[in-house]
């Protein structure tokens, strides 16, 4: 088996295992918490299945550093994105009210955005960059995976119209900034926008 075949198998395995593990962890944790802490079960299942397990596999297989998947020192551009997210969140809170519900939604979407970006624009992006020399292949394939493989629960039209283009924008942002923070923030703001506006 050559290097490209191994990379393809690794990408498919990480995607399938991450999705399966996320479902399994959520069900297990939900049972363990007796349905009383759905948000915590969801957050923990995302972190375990989209961050810890895939990064462990990547570290074992490729001996990479965390900076190689886009997690590095926060710079000025990253700070601008983060400040924008805070301002956007405050605006939504002021216009939508209810602090308890808003806090739950923000914390949930924060972990969704961080976890999905580490998996997609960090780990999968790293592997696709090893597979393809041309960046636009990496962008398109990662957007297809994001739109259709990661969001298998969504209907085809929603995945095609919303998630696939979002995957392209987030991947281009990842290439342009060379970090995960801007895609994380844009992903977070997009999710909040979809929920509240």
N, C-alpha and C positions, 0 to 999 in steps of 0.2 A: 504494500500500500504506500503510495507516495504522499508527500507532505500536504498537498491540496486535498486529497481524499480524507486524510486524517483531520484536517481543519474543518471540512464540511461535516464529518461525523461528529466532531466535538461541538460545533455550533448547534446542530440538530439535537444532540443529546442534552446540552445545557438548556435549550429552549423547552424541550419536552419535560425534562426533569424539574425545571423551575416551575412550570405551570402545574405539573402534578403535585410537587411538593407544597406549593402554595395552597392548593385545594386541600390536601391532606392535613397540613399544619393548621389551617383555619378550622377544619372540622374537629380535629383533635383538641385544639386549644379552646374552641367553643364548648366542647363537651367538658373539658377540664374546668373551665370557668362557669359551667352550668348555664351558659347563655346570658350571663350577667354582664359580661365585658366584651361585647362584640367588637368594639373599636380596638381594644388592646389585642384581641385575638387576630384581627385583621392586620394591624401594624406588625406584630411579631411574625406572622406568617410571611408577610412581604419581606421583612428584613432577613429572615432565615433563608427563604427560597430564592429571592432575587439579588441578594447581596452576599451573604455569608457563604452559602454552598457554591455558587458559581465562581466567586473570587477564590475560594479554596481550591477548586478544580483548576482554575487558571494558574494559580500560584504553583500547584503541584506539577502541572504539565509544562508551563513555560517559565517558571521562576521569575515572574514579573514583580515590579514594585508598584505600589498603589499610584504613583505619579504617572505610570505608563497607561493607566486607564482614565487619566484626566483629573485626578484629585491631587492638587498641588496647592502651593501658597496662594491665598486670595489676593488678587491684584485690584487695581483701580476699576477696570472694566467689570470684574466680578462684583465689586462693591456697588457700582452703579445699578447693576441688575438687582442686587439684593435690596437696595434702598427703594427701587421701583416696586418690588414685590410688597414691601412693607406699606408703602403709600397706597398701592392698589388694594391691599387687604384692609387698611384703615378706611378707605373710601367705601368699600363694600360693607364693612361693619356699620358705618354711619348711615348708609342708605338702607340696610336690611335689618339692623337691630338684632335682638335676641342673642345675648352674649354666650349663653350655654350652647346653643345649636351652632352658632358661628365658630366657637372654639373647637367643637367636635369636628366640624367640616374642615376647618383649616388644618388641624393636626392630622386628620386622616389624609387629606390631599397632599400635605407636606411629605408624609411618608410614602405615599403612592408615587409622587413625582421623584423623590430622591431614589427610591428603590428601582423604579422602572428605568430611570436614567443611568444608574450604575450598571444595571443589567444590559440595557440596549446601547447607549452611547458610550459606555465604558467597556464592559467585558465583550459583548458581541461585536462592537465596533473595533476593538483591538484585534479580535480574531479575523474579522472581515478585512481589516487592513493588512493582515499577514497573507490573506488569500488573494486579494486584488491589488494590483499596482495603481490602477486609476481610481482616484477618489470618488468620481461620480458613480462608479459601480458600488462602492461602499455605501454611498448615500442612498442609492435606489434600493439595493438589497436590504439594507438596515431598515428603510422605511416600509418595505414589503413585510419584513419580519414583524416590525412594530405594529403595523396596521392589521395584519391578518393572522400571524402566529401567536403574538402576545395577547391579542384581544379576540380570542376565539369565541368568546361569549357574545360579541357584538354582531349585529347583522351585517351582511356583505356590503350593502349600500353605505351604511354609516362608517364602516371601516375604510371603504374606498373614498368617500367624500370628506371625512374628517380626520381619521387617524393616519392614513397613508400620507396626505399632504403635511400633516403635523410632523410626521416622522421625517419627511424631507427637510422641513424647516429646522427641526431640532438637530439633525445630522449636519446640515450646513453650518449651523451655529457652533456645533462641536468642532468642526474642522477649522472654522474661522478663528475661534477663540483658543483652541487647543486645550480647553478645560471643560469639565462637566457642570460647573456652577451656573453659567448662563443657560444651558438647556434645562437644567433643573428648575431654575426660576421661571423661565418661560412656560415650561410644562405645568408648574404649579399655578401660575396666573391663568393659563388657558383652562385648566380644570375648574378653578374658581369661577371664571367667567361663564363657563358652560353651566355651572350649577346655579349661579345667582343672577345672570342677566338673560 
